[in-house]
């Protein structure tokens, strides 16, 4: 056999071995239950509160600007 043929076969075997290892590692990870995160929920609650607060502030500003704009565009007699 030509040396390049042997090299190609060895590379193919290496790739097959790596795929088997990856597949086995994925199977082991899938069998384990996920660990609950102690940080995710509090961070989500903080971000939700921040989002609600900024939404309320924007609504208040929008009302004020809309009133000012309505007064500025109203015809003066």
N, C-alpha and C positions, 0 to 999 in steps of 0.2 A: 504494500500500500504506500501511496505517496504520503510524505510527512504532512502536507497541508490537509489531506483527508483525515488523518489521525487527529490533527489539531481541531478541525471543524467538528469532528465527533466528540472530542473532549469538551469543547465549548458548549455544544448542545447538551451534553450530560450535566455540565455545571449549571446551565440555565434551568434544566429540568429539576435538579436538586434544589435550587433556590426557590423555584415555584412550589415545590413540595413543602419546604420549610415555611414559606409565607402562608401557604394554605393551612398547614398545621397550626401555626401561630394564630391565624384568624379563627380557626375552630376553637382553640383554647380560650381566646378572648370572648367569643360569642357564648361560650358555656358559662362564663362568670357573670354573676349579676352586677349591674352597674352600681357604683358607689354613689350614695346620695351626697349632694353638694351642700355644705353648710353656708356657703357664701352666695350662691346663686339667688336664692329667694330674697334675702335682705337687700341685695343690690338691685334686684328687680323692683322691690317695693320702693326703694329710694328713688330710682329712676321714674317710676310711675308717679310718685308724689311730685317730683320735680316737673314732670311733663304736665300734670294737672295744674300746678301753680303757674307755670309759664302760659298755659292756655287761658287761665283766668285773667292773668295780667294783660295778655293780648286782647282779650274780649273787652276789658275795661278801657284800654287805650283806643281800641277801635270805636267804642261808643263815644268817647270824648272827641276823637278826631272827626267822627261822622257829624257830631253836633256842631263843632267848630266849622267844618266845611259847609254844613247846611246854612249856618248863619252867614258865612262869607259869601255864599252864592245867592242868598235871598235878595230879591230886589229891594232897594231902599227907596222909600217914597218921601 
